[in-house]
Amino acid sequence: MSDEIKGSATHQQLIALLSDQGAQYRVVEHAAVGKCEAVSEIRGTALGQGAKALVCKVKGNGVKKHVLAILAADQQADLSQLASHFGGSKASLASPAEVDVLTACAFGAIPPFSFHPDLTLVADPLLFERYDEIAFNAGLLEKSVIMNTHDYLRIAQPELVAFRRA
């Protein structure tokens, strides 16, 4: 399945959710760029407004779960903090096959919303403390959403977990 077809169902599901929930958002179409720095420049947003989505696997100590971990694009994740939050001994990025099953999106196009029952959504609080809007790829590499931060928190309801590197 091509990346374009792969993410289109997720994109449509996301836009329907945002519209149904009365979110303040806009869709920006742009060239398919995978790098956070380049896409934030195209969107006209600060790098720190970008919501970077990492599909992670937490395991150990009897824990085995998948987590969609969201953090500001100008930060780096500390996966050990994520593991300890869930009681696991280690966390790693999920395999491409796992990402495909859990998100139905290409790498770089994953929105900060979980549409899969086995994918727990967490977000680092810093993403919501500095800007009134966040920006993210919306299931497709060539479409982004810029939306109100409070609307994101209200609709997505991520568990807030500090997991950025100090």
Disulfide bonds with the S-S distance in Angstrom:
none
